[in-house]
């Protein structure tokens, strides 16, 4: 009887692992998730132009220590933070919730309710980043959006770029768009980590740390 129970648990465990592996493989085959590669400023600029990233400023973490600190505090892929003129956080979201939050926040038909949160996140990210490209022609904004992304989740990145580009094209708000790339950089790491099970089945992802 005990032997039969043990065998049953083993079978259930194998089936469970198989289902998880199939789900993760489906994400990879769909193009939603790819194995990360080491990047540099030029490869990120090229990718941003290719994908029509609507940035005013394009940021990269400036050191390995600062990059690790960013991932610890803001591990979401993608991650969006919206600030007012005083760089007070009005709203933030990550993963697929970014789309819904942006639609609600900038919708004409909705009076968006938010609670101002006094924190140092804008300066935390700014002081740990370097500007590698800029298209900004203004210094007076109503809102600032910092949105982080990676090349290894192309579908999520494409979707967030398109949503932000639509907001920018509307010309209804003075918004500063700050694009923060979180790919692993050449010179900081010997190799990029491989795809792993820290990616969620809904397509949102947390950056793998090993």
Residue pairs with C-beta under 8 A, 6 or more apart in sequence:
20 197
23 201
24 33
24 195
24 197
24 199
24 201
27 33
27 199
27 201
27 203
28 34
28 195
30 155
31 154
31 155
32 153
32 154
32 155
32 156
32 203
33 152
33 153
33 195
33 199
33 203
33 205
34 151
34 152
34 153
34 154
34 195
35 152
35 192
35 194
35 195
36 150
36 151
36 152
36 183
36 184
36 192
36 193
36 194
36 195
36 208
37 151
37 152
37 183
37 184
37 192
38 183
38 184
38 185
38 186
38 189
38 191
38 192
39 151
39 181
39 183
39 184
39 185
39 186
40 185
40 186
40 187
41 60
41 132
44 58
44 60
44 132
44 151
44 181
44 183
45 58
45 132
45 133
47 53
47 151
48 55
48 58
48 133
48 179
48 181
51 157
51 158
51 161
52 161
52 162
52 165
53 161
53 179
54 161
54 164
54 165
54 168
54 177
55 133
55 135
55 177
55 178
55 179
56 134
56 135
56 136
56 176
56 177
56 178
57 131
57 133
57 134
57 136
57 176
57 177
57 178
57 179
58 131
58 132
58 133
58 134
58 179
58 181
59 125
59 126
59 129
59 130
59 131
59 132
59 178
59 179
59 180
59 181
60 129
60 130
60 132
60 180
60 181
60 185
61 67
61 70
61 128
61 129
61 130
61 182
61 185
62 128
62 129
62 130
63 128
63 188
64 188
64 189
66 128
66 129
67 128
67 182
67 185
67 188
69 128
70 125
70 128
70 148
70 182
71 182
71 207
71 209
73 121
73 124
74 94
74 121
74 125
74 148
75 206
75 207
76 93
76 94
76 95
76 148
76 204
76 206
77 94
77 95
77 148
77 149
77 150
77 153
77 156
77 182
77 204
77 205
77 206
77 207
78 94
78 95
78 98
78 147
78 148
78 149
78 150
78 153
78 156
78 157
78 160
79 92
79 93
79 94
79 98
79 147
79 148
80 92
80 93
80 94
80 98
80 101
80 102
80 145
80 146
80 147
80 148
80 160
81 89
81 91
81 92
81 121
81 122
81 145
81 146
81 147
82 89
82 90
82 91
82 92
82 105
82 143
82 144
82 145
83 89
83 90
83 122
83 143
83 144
83 145
83 146
84 90
84 116
84 142
84 143
85 141
85 142
85 143
87 122
87 123
87 144
88 116
88 117
88 118
88 119
89 116
89 117
89 118
89 119
89 121
89 122
90 105
90 114
90 116
90 117
90 143
91 101
91 105
91 112
91 114
92 101
92 121
93 100
93 101
94 204
95 156
95 200
95 202
95 203
95 204
95 205
96 156
96 202
96 203
96 204
97 204
98 147
98 160
98 163
99 159
99 160
99 163
102 163
102 164
102 167
103 163
104 110
104 112
105 112
105 114
106 167
106 170
106 172
106 173
108 172
122 144
122 146
125 146
125 180
129 180
136 176
138 174
138 176
140 174
141 174
141 175
141 176
142 173
142 174
142 175
143 173
143 174
143 175
143 176
144 175
144 176
144 178
145 164
145 175
145 176
145 177
145 178
146 178
146 180
147 160
147 164
147 177
147 178
147 179
147 180
148 180
148 181
148 182
149 156
149 157
149 160
149 161
149 179
149 180
149 181
149 182
150 157
150 181
150 182
150 183
150 207
151 157
151 181
151 183
152 183
152 195
153 203
153 205
155 203
156 203
156 204
156 205
164 177
167 173
167 175
168 175
168 177
182 207
183 192
184 192
184 193
193 208
193 209
193 210
194 208
195 208
196 208
196 210
198 205
198 206
198 207
198 208
199 205
199 206
199 208
200 206
